[in-house]
Structure formats: C-alpha cells, structure tokens
Amino acid sequence: MKIGYIVNRGVTGTDPMITSAAERLVAMGHNIAGLVQSNTERGDGCRCDIDVRVLPSGEVFRISQDRGPGARGCRLDPSMLEAGVALVEKALKDDPEILIVNKFGKHEAEGRGFRGTIAEALARGIPVLLGINPLNLEAFLRFAGEMAEEVGPQDSAVGAWCAGVLRAEDKGKAWAPTEAPGLAD
C-alpha cells in the first residue's frame, strides 16, 4: 500500500489541504478514518490554538497547551494527541478505505503519536494520506521507505492520488474541483 504525503512548503501549511481532501472524500461517500487540524488565531499575543477533528466521528478537541504570551517552543499537549490517536485507532476497526492524518510530526519521527496507527493501516492494506513539515521529512522517508509517494499541493494532484489508491469499486466517484485555501491547480 502507499503513503501519500504533502510537504508543507507554504505559509498556510498542509492543514487546509488535508482537511479539504478529507471533507471531499466524505462528501463523495467514502469511509475514512483519521484526524484533521484547524488553527484558531487568538489575537492576545499568544500563538494560535490547535484543534483537531476525529474522522469519521467529528469529535473536536484541543491538542495545544496555553503557555502564555511570548512562549516559544512546542505547545503540543502529548496526552491530548494520544487521546486522538486512540480514537483514530478505534475507527480503524471499521475498515476505512483511507486513513488521513494531519501530519507526521516530531512525535511520529520519534516513534510515538500516529506512527503505530499508520503502520497498522498499511499492514491492513489501507492507504494513508498525510502532511509533513520538511524538518521531519528525512525521518518520515526512513519510516515509509518505498511506500512513500509525494503528492503535489494542487487539488488535481491530491484528487489523482486518492483516486489511484482507493478501492476499485470506488474509482468511478468524481473528484470535483474546489476553491479550498491552499489547494490550487
């Protein structure tokens, strides 16, 4: 099976692209599992809040810690990330067609987070689509090996990759054009 990855090479990151792909696959009737991220600007001198939505349940919760104005460094709340991982692992039991993970981040690069979930999905023949920061790309490529396939940040590239890995009976479902932020042809 394949792991499609979109490298964060822009200001908006990969979150809008990954979220748009997940929403479109659901709208097309696909059974998906995963986690997508949204960032909410605070405007109080603090960095944005990071919320995630579990797929397919729709449960939303915060995975960032409020460390106060001017705080630097990682704001991820590892316990909340692991709560999300557990919910996604539960969703894998429903035999989804694809696993979508907002990113292969530092935790995954170090062997934690979604790393085991991604490996389980691949072992079960479930393709994976994820975003990645260039800082973690080398660790990701070591993990994924020949299964890794870079997907361009264009809407048509994401659609073509998804159509290419979904089950044969689902390949006839059309990938409709979108105006989603970060997804331009």
C-alpha positions as CSV (number, residue, x, y, z in Angstrom):
1,M,0.0,0.0,0.0
2,K,1.0,3.6,-0.4
3,I,1.5,6.6,1.8
4,G,0.8,9.9,0.0
5,Y,2.5,12.8,1.7
6,I,2.2,16.5,1.1
7,V,5.2,18.6,2.2
8,N,4.5,21.9,3.9
9,R,6.2,24.4,1.6
10,G,4.0,27.4,2.2
11,V,2.6,29.9,4.7
12,T,-0.7,28.1,5.3
13,G,0.8,24.6,5.8
14,T,-0.8,21.4,4.8
15,D,-3.7,21.5,7.2
16,P,-6.2,23.2,4.7
17,M,-5.2,20.7,2.0
18,I,-5.6,17.6,4.2
19,T,-8.9,18.9,5.7
20,S,-10.3,19.7,2.2
21,A,-9.3,16.2,0.9
22,A,-11.0,14.5,3.9
23,E,-14.2,16.6,3.6
24,R,-14.4,15.9,-0.1
25,L,-13.9,12.1,0.3
26,V,-16.6,12.1,2.9
27,A,-18.9,14.1,0.6
28,M,-18.2,11.5,-2.2
29,G,-19.4,8.7,0.1
30,H,-16.0,7.3,1.1
31,N,-15.5,5.6,4.5
32,I,-12.4,7.4,6.0
33,A,-10.7,7.4,9.4
34,G,-8.2,10.0,10.7
35,L,-7.6,13.3,12.2
36,V,-7.6,16.8,10.7
37,Q,-6.3,20.1,12.2
38,S,-7.6,23.6,12.4
39,N,-5.7,26.6,13.9
40,T,-7.6,29.4,15.6
41,E,-5.8,32.8,15.9
42,R,-6.1,34.2,19.4
43,G,-5.1,37.9,18.9
44,D,-3.9,38.2,22.5
45,G,-0.1,37.9,21.9
46,C,-0.3,34.1,22.1
47,R,0.2,31.7,19.3
48,C,-2.9,30.1,17.8
49,D,-4.9,27.3,19.4
50,I,-4.6,23.9,17.7
51,D,-7.8,21.9,17.4
52,V,-8.3,18.6,15.8
53,R,-11.4,16.8,14.4
54,V,-11.5,13.0,14.6
55,L,-12.8,11.2,11.5
56,P,-15.4,9.9,11.0
57,S,-17.0,10.8,14.4
58,G,-16.5,14.5,14.1
59,E,-15.3,14.9,17.7
60,V,-13.3,18.1,18.1
61,F,-10.8,18.8,20.9
62,R,-7.7,21.0,21.6
63,I,-4.2,19.5,21.4
64,S,-2.3,22.7,22.2
65,Q,-1.3,24.0,25.6
66,D,-1.7,27.6,26.5
67,R,1.8,28.6,27.6
68,G,1.1,32.3,27.7
69,P,2.2,35.3,25.7
70,G,5.6,35.2,24.1
71,A,6.1,31.5,24.9
72,R,8.3,29.6,22.4
73,G,8.8,26.0,21.5
74,C,6.4,23.1,21.2
75,R,2.9,23.7,22.5
76,L,1.6,20.2,21.8
77,D,-0.2,18.5,24.7
78,P,1.1,14.9,24.2
79,S,-1.7,13.4,26.3
80,M,-4.3,15.0,24.0
81,L,-2.5,13.9,20.9
82,E,-2.5,10.3,22.3
83,A,-6.3,10.6,23.0
84,G,-6.8,11.5,19.3
85,V,-4.6,8.6,18.3
86,A,-6.7,6.2,20.4
87,L,-9.9,7.4,18.8
88,V,-8.5,7.0,15.3
89,E,-7.2,3.5,16.1
90,K,-10.8,2.7,17.2
91,A,-12.1,4.0,13.9
92,L,-9.6,1.7,12.0
93,K,-11.7,-1.3,13.3
94,D,-14.5,-0.1,10.9
95,D,-12.3,-0.9,7.9
96,P,-12.0,2.5,6.3
97,E,-11.0,3.0,2.7
98,I,-8.3,5.5,3.6
99,L,-6.5,6.9,6.7
100,I,-5.9,10.7,6.8
101,V,-3.5,12.1,9.3
102,N,-3.0,15.8,9.6
103,K,0.8,15.4,9.9
104,F,3.8,13.2,10.5
105,G,5.3,15.4,13.1
106,K,8.1,15.3,15.8
107,H,6.3,12.7,17.8
108,E,5.9,10.4,14.9
109,A,9.5,11.0,13.9
110,E,10.5,9.8,17.4
111,G,8.3,6.7,17.2
112,R,5.2,8.0,19.0
113,G,2.0,9.6,18.0
114,F,0.4,8.2,14.9
115,R,3.4,6.2,13.8
116,G,1.9,2.8,15.0
117,T,-1.5,3.7,13.6
118,I,0.0,4.5,10.2
119,A,1.9,1.2,10.3
120,E,-1.3,-0.7,11.3
121,A,-3.3,0.8,8.5
122,L,-0.6,-0.1,5.9
123,A,-0.4,-3.6,7.2
124,R,-4.2,-3.9,6.7
125,G,-3.9,-2.6,3.2
126,I,-5.4,0.9,3.9
127,P,-3.7,3.8,2.1
128,V,-2.6,6.8,4.1
129,L,-2.6,10.5,3.2
130,L,-0.7,12.9,5.5
131,G,1.0,16.2,5.7
132,I,4.6,16.7,6.7
133,N,7.0,19.5,7.8
134,P,10.3,19.5,5.9
135,L,12.1,19.1,9.3
136,N,10.6,15.7,9.7
137,L,10.8,14.6,6.1
138,E,14.0,12.5,6.5
139,A,12.6,10.6,9.5
140,F,9.4,10.0,7.6
141,L,11.2,8.7,4.5
142,R,13.2,6.3,6.6
143,F,9.9,5.1,8.2
144,A,7.9,4.8,5.0
145,G,10.6,3.6,2.6
146,E,9.3,2.7,-0.9
147,M,5.7,3.1,0.2
148,A,6.1,6.9,0.3
149,E,4.8,8.9,-2.6
150,E,5.0,12.7,-2.7
151,V,1.7,14.3,-3.7
152,G,1.8,17.8,-5.0
153,P,-0.2,20.5,-3.2
154,Q,-2.5,21.0,-6.1
155,D,-6.1,20.0,-5.9
156,S,-5.8,17.8,-9.1
157,A,-2.7,16.0,-7.6
158,V,-4.5,15.2,-4.4
159,G,-7.5,14.0,-6.3
160,A,-5.5,11.9,-8.7
161,W,-3.6,10.3,-5.8
162,C,-6.8,9.5,-3.9
163,A,-8.5,8.0,-7.0
164,G,-5.4,5.9,-7.6
165,V,-5.3,4.3,-4.2
166,L,-9.0,3.8,-3.4
167,R,-10.7,0.5,-3.9
168,A,-11.6,-0.4,-7.5
169,E,-15.3,-0.1,-6.9
170,D,-14.9,3.5,-5.7
171,K,-12.7,4.7,-8.6
172,G,-15.7,6.0,-10.5
173,K,-16.6,8.6,-8.0
174,A,-15.6,12.0,-9.3
175,W,-13.2,14.4,-7.6
176,A,-15.0,17.7,-8.0
177,P,-13.0,21.0,-8.3
178,T,-12.7,23.1,-5.2
179,E,-11.8,26.6,-4.1
180,A,-10.3,25.4,-0.8
181,P,-7.4,27.5,0.6
182,G,-4.0,26.1,-0.3
183,L,-5.4,23.8,-3.0
184,A,-4.8,25.5,-6.3
185,D,-4.3,23.9,-9.7
